[in-house]
Amino acid sequence: MSWVWPVLIGFAIAMLVKWLLIAHVRVDGPSMLPNLQNDERVWAFKQAPLKHDRVIVFKAYGVDPQATDTKVMYVKRIIGMPGDTIDYHADGKLYVNGKFVSQSYITKKQQQAGTLTALPHNGNNYKGFNLKTLSYDENWTRNAGVTKVPKDSYFVLGDNRAVSNDSRYYGFVPKSKVVGVVKAYPWSENHEQINVK
């Protein structure tokens, strides 16, 4: 019986670490291609700081009106932090707080056509957007007319924007819904595009 207590203590520590520090997550769907594959397994670090360009996992229920399952989680990239302004130009260039952001983790085609023609209001005009125009054009149910990312909220996009269901359509992700920052295994092909410092 001397082995029982060490096993129980080890199990309790493992559960505590999982509850407080990390979660093992499965990527579902093509919205993060080419940097994360469908069915790829990644870690979500719950205590890691949220920063621009970091990939996060969050609970979609209550954020995306189409997410009717309380267990559904989305994996997306942080584009806008609280207080940020976002201007996405017709040529595919992104400006956050007036400063150019390279978006080197996706191709020029994904930056322009993938991001802009996916929006119903853009069609073939490649108009671009800012938060205010996007909120009206896409009929956000919350935050209509907002010009900055609200407090304790994030504007997120998938890397494969032609198919990604993200903040362009449903608005901001509250901090309370964020599970953690995603880290890919070092042997994953595009881990450097995911494991942003």
GIWO-V416579 format. One record per backbone hydrogen bond with DSSP energy under -1.0 kcal/mol. NH is the residue of the N-H (numbers start at 1). CO is the residue of the C=O. If there is no record, write none. Layout:
# GIWO-V416579
nh->NH co->CO
nh->NH co->CO
This chain:
# GIWO-V416579
nh->4 co->1
nh->7 co->3
nh->8 co->4
nh->9 co->5
nh->10 co->6
nh->11 co->7
nh->12 co->8
nh->13 co->9
nh->14 co->10
nh->15 co->11
nh->16 co->12
nh->17 co->13
nh->18 co->14
nh->19 co->15
nh->20 co->16
nh->21 co->17
nh->22 co->17
nh->23 co->44
nh->25 co->42
nh->27 co->40
nh->33 co->30
nh->35 co->32
nh->36 co->32
nh->39 co->27
nh->40 co->37
nh->42 co->25
nh->43 co->183
nh->44 co->23
nh->45 co->181
nh->46 co->21
nh->53 co->78
nh->54 co->51
nh->56 co->76
nh->57 co->180
nh->58 co->74
nh->59 co->177
nh->60 co->72
nh->63 co->60
nh->64 co->60
nh->67 co->64
nh->68 co->66
nh->72 co->69
nh->74 co->58
nh->76 co->56
nh->77 co->157
nh->78 co->54
nh->79 co->155
nh->80 co->155
nh->83 co->149
nh->84 co->81
nh->87 co->95
nh->88 co->129
nh->89 co->93
nh->92 co->89
nh->95 co->87
nh->96 co->99
nh->97 co->85
nh->99 co->96
nh->101 co->94
nh->106 co->103
nh->111 co->107
nh->112 co->108
nh->114 co->109
nh->116 co->112
nh->117 co->113
nh->119 co->116
nh->122 co->119
nh->123 co->119
nh->125 co->122
nh->129 co->88
nh->134 co->130
nh->135 co->131
nh->136 co->132
nh->137 co->133
nh->138 co->134
nh->140 co->135
nh->146 co->143
nh->149 co->84
nh->153 co->150
nh->154 co->173
nh->155 co->80
nh->157 co->77
nh->160 co->31
nh->161 co->159
nh->163 co->160
nh->164 co->160
nh->167 co->156
nh->169 co->166
nh->170 co->166
nh->171 co->167
nh->173 co->154
nh->175 co->152
nh->177 co->174
nh->178 co->175
nh->179 co->57
nh->180 co->57
nh->181 co->45
nh->182 co->55
nh->183 co->43
nh->188 co->185
nh->191 co->188
nh->193 co->190
nh->195 co->191
nh->196 co->194
